[in-house]
Amino acid sequence: MTFNIEEKDGKVFVFVELPYKRETEDSPITGVRIRMTTEDVVAKLAEEKVSHGIAIQEADLINWRGDTRQGTWIFEKKARKKVDKPVEKVILSKEKKAAPKKKSKAKKKTSK
């Protein structure tokens, strides 16, 4: 497997090519199936101690097809700063409302 890392223009370029694997028994090229995802590339960059930010371009490689064995990942060079403030605990309490007053329906006495 070839794994090349280049840093230019404030970006980290990762070029990956997997060895070809065929499943037929008469093929001279054999080996294990390999799948390479963004999580695998991030782990390899951490292993190589390369700092990077979020992925701008991603790929998904498999080695059992000839046309999907190579790909390029592009990451930002610096990680973005977090803008969000930490969540503060807020305690909400229910307000007790006074019960509405009942009006009495007393009849007025009228004198004639």
N, C-alpha and C positions, 0 to 999 in steps of 0.2 A: 504494500500500500504506500502510495506517495502522499505526503501531507506537507504542503508548502504554505508558509505564512509570510505575507508581505505587509508592511505598514507604509502607506503613502496617502497624501491628501487628507489627513485626519481620519483615515479609515483603516481597518484591518481586513485584508483579503486572505481568505483561506481556500486554497485549491486542493481538492482531494480526488484521487483516482484509486479505485479498488481493483484488485486482481480479478481477472475473469474466471468464472466457475461454470462448468457445464455439468449437466446431470447425467448425460449418457455415459455408459460404461466404456465405450470404445474411444472416447475423447481423450487426448493426451493431457488436456487441461482439467484438473480436478481440484477439489479443495472444499472448504466449508462455505456455507452461505453467509454473507455479511450484509447487514443493513446499516447505513450511516444516516443519523438524523442530527438535528441541530443540538440536541442535548449531548450527543456524543462529541460533537465538535467543541462545544463549550467545555466539556470535561477535559478534552485534549489541550485546549488553550490554558486551562487552569493548571494542568500538569506541566506545560511549558512555561508557566508564569508570565503569560501575555495578558495585559490588562485590556479590557474591551468594554464597550457599552452594549446597547441593544442591537439586535440583528436587523439589518436593512434588507438583505436578500438571503433567502434560505434555499436549501435543496434537500432532497430525500433520495439517497442512493441505494441501489441494490446491485449485487455483483452477478446475478444469474441471467442478466440481459446485457447485451453488449452496449446498447445506447444509454443505459442508466448507470454506468459505472463511474462517471466523473461529474463533478459539480463544483460550484463556487459559492461560498458564504461570504457576505460582507457585513462587518460590524462597525459601529461607531467607535472611534478611538477612546473617547472618554465617556464614562458613565454619566448620564444626566443627573443633575441634582434634584433631590426631592423638594417639591414646592409645598406639598401639603403639610399642614401642621399636625402634630400628634393629636389624636382624639382625646378630648377631655371628658371626664365622666360628668354627666348631667343627671341630677336627681329631680324627677318630676313628681310633684305631690298633687293630690286631688284637692281642690278647694271645696270647702263645705259651703254650700249655698243654703240660705235660710229658706225654710218651707214657705210657700206663698200663703198669705193670710186668707182665711175663708171669710167671705162676706155672708153675713146673716141675712136671711130673707124675711125679716120680720115685717109684718104689715103695719102700716101706720094707721092709727085710729083717727078717724076724722069725726068731728062732732058737727052735727047740723042743728 
